[in-house]
Amino acid sequence: MTIGDKEGGELVGSGSFRVDRQKALEKLREFRRRDVGAVMLFARCAAAAGARRLSIEQGPKSIELRFDGAPFSREEMVDPYAALFGTEGAAEERTRWLALALVHAWRPSLSGLSLASGPAGARSRLEASEFGGERVDRDDSVESETVVRLELAREDDAHWRHPIPPEMIHCRPRSHLWGRMAVEVRRGGAAVSRVAAGPQAPGELIFEEDGVFGHISIPPDGSDFTTMDAYLHGVYAGRLGWGDARAAVVGKIEDPGLSLDASLAAIVRNERLERIEALVRRQTDALIYKVAAEQGERMGETAKLLGADAVLRRLWSRRLAGPEVEAERGAGALARLRTLLGLDDPARAARVLHDACATAWLREIAAEFTLRKPAASDRALAAVVDAAPVAFDAGWRPVGCAELRAAFAAKRLAVADEPARRAEPGRIAVWYDGASGRFWELFGR
């Protein structure tokens, strides 16, 4: 700013306003959301530092985090809040998340904290017993990882909190942390939770494009609404969703370009979300190709299982008529169903349930392509879906939608309630195995 008279006369001074940082930090701490805990922010800091490993040890009056990745320099520790004030050279994501984590760590239950980082022989250590009272000294430990330790005057679950409904938290911190960083939580020296990206299974697709990392799979509930849990640096940021008439998916997506509002608890709705939606739709097409190919490889063996076991046939039909069986199997529904139906082989039951879920998904996609003529760009995909086996004839031969449609058009198709029914000469008899949305309506059921 410049100071002078209104007519532009003599210059008497120049300079810039300087924010009282301590007061600004106190305001930031005062207006932070109480349901945003420091552990998740330190985890985000670790991911932003490029960590591949994060270990969290939870004690009765302490929480210790260790992670690899880019260490923090002495200069960054001396002024750990610089990134919050636009200080030149302090704009890295990891330093911003470190600053935010430190701000959120100071709750009434916190009695002290420390941060040690750097290579052995050149490490520095930040310590504080009150907010704003940080001091930095040399650290003579032989550690190579960054180590954060929170000392608690009393146990306080608030340090772990994240602003999502409690019913969504199945296993802390499994619902909070995800991505390419392997995370282990320990209590009393024993692991209580592990989170790590694994290889993709049938019905799943893992992808990476333009720095966005994702995992999508077939919706277990037959929904036509895509639901994606969005993550920022490995930590849950919010849920995204949109309607998909052709093929819905469920999954998780990690996008470093997401923006959070000032509360750190909600995703900013901007054009970045439109890019995510377009990306997920492109990857959904890739998942359709993958699942259609898997059906060709799996349905022959599944046909043998169904043909030999009436209990598995009831399980198959139950899934097609009521997808809640698949949706709830993680909560013990499969075990109860196994007892109810007399299933004695969990692996076979799990295979049948998965293939029934994939079959229902492909049937709906095939029905969509049949009822709405596919665009030129979708014809190759529609042909692959048409050829994928999605039903069984009287001899337990897997058949696809294209063959069923041709037989129906030629009035050579019979849809039977019993899978063992024989077809008349020149006709195809297929098993009507349960409700599948619009699929069986294509063939008169």
Secondary structure as GFF3:
##gff-version 3
##sequence-region A 1 445
A	DSSP	beta_strand	2	3	.	.	.	ID=ss1
A	DSSP	beta_strand	13	14	.	.	.	ID=ss2
A	DSSP	alpha_helix	21	30	.	.	.	ID=ss3
A	DSSP	alpha_helix	38	48	.	.	.	ID=ss4
A	DSSP	beta_strand	53	59	.	.	.	ID=ss5
A	DSSP	beta_strand	62	67	.	.	.	ID=ss6
A	DSSP	alpha_helix	74	78	.	.	.	ID=ss7
A	DSSP	three_ten_helix	82	85	.	.	.	ID=ss8
A	DSSP	alpha_helix	93	105	.	.	.	ID=ss9
A	DSSP	beta_strand	110	117	.	.	.	ID=ss10
A	DSSP	beta_strand	123	128	.	.	.	ID=ss11
A	DSSP	beta_strand	135	139	.	.	.	ID=ss12
A	DSSP	beta_strand	146	152	.	.	.	ID=ss13
A	DSSP	three_ten_helix	157	160	.	.	.	ID=ss14
A	DSSP	three_ten_helix	166	168	.	.	.	ID=ss15
A	DSSP	beta_strand	182	187	.	.	.	ID=ss16
A	DSSP	beta_strand	190	195	.	.	.	ID=ss17
A	DSSP	beta_strand	204	209	.	.	.	ID=ss18
A	DSSP	beta_strand	212	217	.	.	.	ID=ss19
A	DSSP	beta_strand	225	232	.	.	.	ID=ss20
A	DSSP	beta_strand	235	243	.	.	.	ID=ss21
A	DSSP	beta_strand	250	254	.	.	.	ID=ss22
A	DSSP	alpha_helix	271	308	.	.	.	ID=ss23
A	DSSP	alpha_helix	310	321	.	.	.	ID=ss24
A	DSSP	alpha_helix	324	327	.	.	.	ID=ss25
A	DSSP	three_ten_helix	329	331	.	.	.	ID=ss26
A	DSSP	alpha_helix	333	341	.	.	.	ID=ss27
A	DSSP	alpha_helix	346	371	.	.	.	ID=ss28
A	DSSP	three_ten_helix	376	378	.	.	.	ID=ss29
A	DSSP	alpha_helix	379	387	.	.	.	ID=ss30
A	DSSP	beta_strand	389	392	.	.	.	ID=ss31
A	DSSP	beta_strand	398	400	.	.	.	ID=ss32
A	DSSP	alpha_helix	401	409	.	.	.	ID=ss33
A	DSSP	beta_strand	413	416	.	.	.	ID=ss34
A	DSSP	beta_strand	428	431	.	.	.	ID=ss35
A	DSSP	three_ten_helix	440	443	.	.	.	ID=ss36
###
